[in-house]
Amino acid sequence: YSRWLCRARAEDLSDIAALKALYQTGVDLCGRTVMVVVGRNIPVTLIDIEKALLYFIHVMDHITVKEYVIVYFHTLTGEHNHLDSDFLKNLFDIVDIKSV
C-alpha cells in the first residue's frame, strides 16, 4: 500500500482529478464517509487507467482509516467510459491492505 501511495503522491494526477469521477459527498446514516464514483466521467479508452487508480488511492487515503461506502454510478456510460469491474476490485484490494 505504501508504495502505491508514494507513487500517487509523486505523480501529477491533475488530469485525472479534472474528470471529477471521484468525490466525497458526506456521510450516510451510520456515519460512514460516502464516496461517489461516476462511471461516465472516466474515459477509459483515453486515460491511463493505472494513473486513475493512483488518483483514487490518493483521494481515499485519509478516508480508509474508518468505515466508508463507495457508490458507483453506471448511468449514461458507453463503450468509451465503461469501467471494468477489475478496476474497482483492484482499488478495494489495495486500500484493504492498508487496514491489515
CORWOMO-V688862 format. One record per pair of residues at least 12 apart in sequence whose ideal C-beta (glycine too) atoms are under 10 Angstrom apart, sorted by the first residue. I is the first residue (numbers start at 1). J is the second residue. Records with the same first field share a line. If there is no record, write none. Layout:
I=J ; J
This chain:
1=57 ; 61 ; 64 ; 93 ; 94 ; 95 ; 96 ; 97 ; 98 ; 99 ; 100
2=97 ; 98
3=94
4=50 ; 53 ; 54 ; 57 ; 58 ; 61 ; 90 ; 91 ; 94 ; 95 ; 97 ; 98
5=54 ; 57 ; 58 ; 60 ; 61 ; 94 ; 95 ; 98
6=54
7=50 ; 51 ; 53 ; 54 ; 57 ; 58
8=51 ; 53 ; 54 ; 55 ; 56 ; 57 ; 58 ; 59 ; 60 ; 61
9=54 ; 57 ; 58 ; 61
10=54
11=48 ; 50 ; 51 ; 54 ; 55 ; 58
12=51
13=51 ; 52 ; 54 ; 55 ; 56 ; 57 ; 58 ; 59
14=55
15=47 ; 48 ; 51 ; 52 ; 55
16=42 ; 47 ; 48 ; 49 ; 51 ; 52 ; 53 ; 54 ; 55 ; 56 ; 58 ; 59
17=55 ; 58 ; 59
18=41
19=38 ; 40 ; 41 ; 42 ; 43 ; 46 ; 47 ; 52 ; 55 ; 81
20=36 ; 38 ; 41 ; 42
21=36 ; 37 ; 38 ; 39 ; 40 ; 41 ; 42 ; 43 ; 47 ; 52 ; 55 ; 56 ; 73 ; 81 ; 83
22=35 ; 36 ; 37 ; 38 ; 41 ; 42 ; 52 ; 55 ; 56 ; 58 ; 59 ; 60 ; 70 ; 91
23=35 ; 36 ; 37 ; 38 ; 41 ; 59
24=36 ; 59 ; 60 ; 62 ; 63 ; 68
25=69 ; 71
27=67 ; 68 ; 69
28=67 ; 68 ; 69 ; 71
30=67 ; 69
31=66 ; 67
32=63 ; 66 ; 67 ; 68 ; 69
33=60 ; 62 ; 63 ; 64 ; 65 ; 66 ; 67 ; 68 ; 69 ; 70
34=63 ; 68 ; 69 ; 70 ; 71
35=56 ; 59 ; 60 ; 63 ; 64 ; 68 ; 69 ; 70 ; 71 ; 72
36=69 ; 70 ; 71 ; 72 ; 73
37=56 ; 70 ; 71 ; 72 ; 73 ; 74 ; 83 ; 87 ; 88 ; 91
38=71 ; 72 ; 73 ; 74 ; 75 ; 76 ; 77 ; 81 ; 83
39=72 ; 73 ; 74 ; 75 ; 76 ; 77 ; 78 ; 81 ; 82 ; 83 ; 87 ; 88
40=73 ; 74 ; 75 ; 76 ; 77 ; 78 ; 80 ; 81 ; 82 ; 83
41=73 ; 76 ; 77 ; 81 ; 83
42=77 ; 80 ; 81 ; 82 ; 83 ; 87
43=78 ; 80 ; 81
44=77 ; 79 ; 80 ; 81 ; 82 ; 83 ; 84 ; 87
45=79 ; 80 ; 81 ; 82
46=80 ; 81
47=81
49=83 ; 84 ; 86 ; 87 ; 90
50=87 ; 90
52=83 ; 87 ; 91
53=87 ; 88 ; 90 ; 91 ; 94
54=94
56=70 ; 87 ; 88 ; 90 ; 91 ; 94 ; 95
57=90 ; 91 ; 94 ; 95 ; 98
60=91 ; 94 ; 95 ; 98
61=95 ; 98
63=95
64=94 ; 95 ; 96 ; 97 ; 98 ; 99
65=98 ; 99
66=99
68=95
70=88 ; 91 ; 92 ; 95
72=85 ; 88
